[in-house]
Amino acid sequence: MVSMREVAAAASVSVGTVSNVLNAPDKVAPATVARVQAAIDKLGFVRNDAARQLKAGRSRSVGLVVLDIGNPFFTDIARAAERRAGEHNLTVLLGTSDDDATRERAYVDAFDEQRVYGLLVSPVGEDLNRLVALRERGTPVVLVDRDGGGTPFDSVAVDDVAGGCLAVQHLCATGRRKIAFVGGPGTLRQIRDRRRGAADAVGRTPGATLEIIDTDAPSVLAGRAVGEQLRRRARQDRPDAVFCANDLLAIGVLQALSLTGDLRVPDDMALVGYDDIDFARSAVVPLTSVRQPTGEIGTTAVDLLIGAAEDATGRNPEHVVFQPELVVRDSTS
């Protein structure tokens, strides 16, 4: 193993300068950084991160646990978090809980064992005791896509009640009155909040009704199953508009409704999704959707984590809540 001392000798600098190049390159002149990096490349130096972690008490890795990395919404958040973390010489370790509280806990435990710099997490349920214990031992935690008001954690989220209200207000403004809300599982606060916003909008619209259609998962396959069910109903029993808790569900519903061509979107049934993923705009019928600022969510989450990690004064947690935006496309117009 090549040592830092050997790198320092090859670059004609001190061991401290090599350490700064590895951990805080902004403190070193660019020419010196280039010289040290050339020596590292030539000698094949790989730093002993376990030893450095033991000395520092924490690693330079950030744990990120999302509900479903297969959902492009979380993929975009992870990508933005990685970019921002890289700007601070941090790396992101990713895990997906698949909406399973046991799996989430296993990832939290694994990241705790790795002594991560901090943890970003989209919690599955309401039990945050494991995260509280992690924070009390000195590891900062930021809730992602979840308002942490009333908790000891920093958080970044979107106002999902407002988003649900936006979607259904739009459907009612186009003349729709028989609204169906499609979403699940109900253990996810985001889905409950979007449903509550939908109910608020229906309650303010004379003659409007809201049917709740639960799903086991917020997936394309679950959406297709709902679409098949709606397609088999008699015309008088069908809703004239569907608001899905995310775009994956909406795309599945759209696929099922379009299968035979006897039901047209939006003529026979208008359709709104949530998240505004890339697939929404490129669907066979471009999908109206409630947009969330995924890039800002990921970036802000890392900023909050760094702020918590570097502040030893015990500051009060910050709760950043973005407002959603309705993007109108052919599925409702």
N, C-alpha and C positions, 0 to 999 in steps of 0.2 A: 504494500500500500504506500502510495506517495503521500508524504506529509505536507502540511501547510508550511513548515519550515523549509522544505525543499523548494516549494513554489516561490517562497519569498526570496530564497537565494538565487533562483534562476531569473527572477524579475528584478533583482537588486532593490528590494523594498523590505520593510519590516513585516513580521508576522501579523502585527496589528493592522497594517495596510491591507494585507491579503484578506483578513477577517472583514474589514470594512467593505472591500470589493464584493465579498460574498453576501454580506448581510445588509449593508447600507451604502450601495455604490454612489448615491448622490453626494456623499461626503468626500468623495475622492475625485481628483482631476481626471477628466476623460482620457488623457494620454496615459495616465498611470493605470486606469482601469483596463485599457487596451493591452498594456504591457503585461499586467498580471493575468488577464484572460488568455493571452498568447502562451504564457508559461503553463497555465492550467491545461490548455489543449495539447501542448507538446508533451507534457509529462503524464497526461491521462489522470489527473487528480480527480478523485471523487470524495467529497467531504463525508465524514462520519456523522450523519444526521442524528443517529441515536445518542451519540456522546454529546453533541451540541444541545439536543433536546433535554438531556439529563441535566446539563449545566444550567440551561435557561429556565427549566421548569415547564416549558411548553414548546410545541413545534411551530413551524411556519405553515402548517396546513389548517384549512378551514373545513369543517364538516358541513355538508349540505344534505338534508333529508327532505325529499319532496314526496308528494302523494303518488305521482305517476309520471315517470320520465318519458313514457310513451305518449303523453299529452304534449303537443308542441308548445302549449302555454308554459309548462314547467321547463321544457328544453330551452326556451328563449330566456327565461329567468336565470337558469344555470349558466348559459353562455355569457350573459351580462355580468353575472357575479364573478365568473372566471376572469373576464377582462379587467374588472376593477381590482380584484385581488392581485392579479399579476402586476398591476401598477405599484403595488405595495410589497412586492417580493413575497407574496403569499400564493399558495396553491390551493385548489378546491378538491376535496374528496367527496364523491357523490354517492348517495344511496337513495333508493326508492322504497317507500313503505308499502306500496300497493294498497293503500287505505286500510292497512292492517296494524293495529296498535302493538301487537306482539313483535312484528317485524320492525316497526319504528323503534321500539325499546332496544332491540338487538343492535341496531345501528348506533343509537345514542350511547349504549354501553361500549361498543367497539371504538367509537370516536373518543370516548372518555379514556379508554385504555391507551389510546395513541397520544393522549395529552394534547389534543388539538388546540390551536390558537383560540378558536371559538366555534360556536355551532349556530348554523342557520337551519331552521326547521319549519315545515308546514305541518302542524300537529293534526293527527287523525281525529282525536276526540277532545274532551274537556279536561281530562286528568293530566295536569302538568307537573305533578309532584316530582317525577324523575328529573325534569328540566330544572325545577327549583333547587333540587339537591346538587345538580351540576353547577348551577350558578353560585350557590353558597360555598362551593369549594374553589371558586375563583375563575371558572370558565364562563366567559360571557355568552349569552344566548339571545338570538334575535328571532322573533316569530315572523315568518314570511307568508304573505297571502292570508294573514290573520290579524285582526285588530287586537292588540294586547292591552287595551284599556282595562284597568282593574287588576292587572298582573304585574309582577316585578320586572317584566322583560321589555326591552325595546321591540318595536314591531313596525312592519310596513305592510299595508294592505290597500285594498280598493273598497269603496263604499258599495257593497253588494246589494244592500236594500235599495239604494238609489238606482243601481243598474237594473235590477228587476223591475222597478217602477218605470224606468225609461223605456224598456222593451215593451211592456204592456200598454203604456200610454200611447206609444206609437201605433200598436195594433188597433187600439180603440179609435185613434184618430183616423185610421183608414176605413173605419166603419165595421170592424169586426167586433162581435159581442160574445160569441161562444169560445172562450179562450181555454186552452189546455196547457198546464204546466207539466213538463216532463223532466224528471231529475231524481237522482239518488246516488248513494245511500243517504238517508236522512241524518246519519251521524255526523256528516260534514257540515260545519257551520256555514260555509260559503253557499251551499245549496239551500239550506234553511233560510238564509238571508235573502237570496234571490227570489225564493218562493214568497217570502213575506212582502218584498217589494211588489211582486206581481199582484198579490192579494190587495195591497193598499191601492194600487191603480184601478183594479176592478171595482173596489168598494166606492171609488169616487166617480164611477161611470154608470149612469142610469141604464138599466137593462143588461149590463154585462154580467157574465157568470164565469167562474173559474173551476175547472176540473183538474184534480191532481192525479197524475199518473206516475207512480213510483217506479224506479228502476233499481236493480241491484248494483249497477256500476254506471259511471258517466262515460260510456264507451260507444263506439260506432255500432257494435253488435247489439247492444241494449237499445240503441235508437232504432235500428232496423226492426227489432221485435215490436217496438211500439208502433212504428209505421205500418207494419203488417196488420197489427190489430186495428188500427184506425181505418185502413183500407177495406177491411172486411165488414165494417159497420155499415148499417143502412145510412143513406144520405142524411136523414133527419136527426140521426144520433151522433153525427160527427161534429167535432169543433170546426169553426171556420178559421181558426188561427191556433198555432202551437208555438209556445215559448219554451225552448230547451235550456237546461241549466248550463250547458257548454256546447261548443261547436261540434264536438265529436258526436254527441247525441243528435244534434240537428242534422248533421251530414247523414247519419244512419237513417233518420226519419225521411229525409229527402230521397235517399236511395230507394227505400221501400215504396214511397208514394209514386215514384217515377217508373217503377218496374213495369207496369202494364200500360201506362199512358192514359188510363181512364180517370186519373186524378191529376189536376194540374196545379202547380205552385207558381204564382200565388192565387190564381183565379178561383180555385176551389178551396184552397187552404193556404193561408199565409204562414210564414215560418221565420222565426228569429232564434239565433244562437247567442252564445256568450263566449268571449275571449278574443274574437277576431283573429284567429290563427290564419296562416297563409292559405290553407285549404278552403277557407270560407270564401275568399274572393275568386278562387279558381274552380269552384263547384259548377256542375252542369247548369244549375240555376244559382248565380252568385248570391251568397247568403248575407242577409241583414244580420248584424251582430253587434253586441255591446263590447267595445274595445277596452282592454286593460293595458296600461303602459308597462309591458313586461320588462323592457330595458331599464326603465327608471326604478322598477321594483327591485331587480337584481342589484343594480348599482347602489341604491339607497341602503339595501340590507347590509352590504359589505361596509359601507361608510358608517352605519350605526354600530356594527360589530367592532370596527377599529376604534371608534370613539369610546365605546364601553371598555375595551381592552386597555386603552391608554390612559383612562381617567381613573385615578385612584381615590377620588374624593367622594365616591358613593353618590354620584349625581342621580337625579330622578330619571326614570326611563322615558324615552321619546317614542311617540306613536305617530307615525306618518300615514295619513289616509289620502289616497289619490281619488279623484272623481272620475267615473267612467264616462265614455263617450259612445253615443249610438252612431253606427255606420250603416246607412240605408242602402240596400242593393235590391236586386230584382226579386228576391223571395218575398218581399212585402209590397213592392211598388206597383 
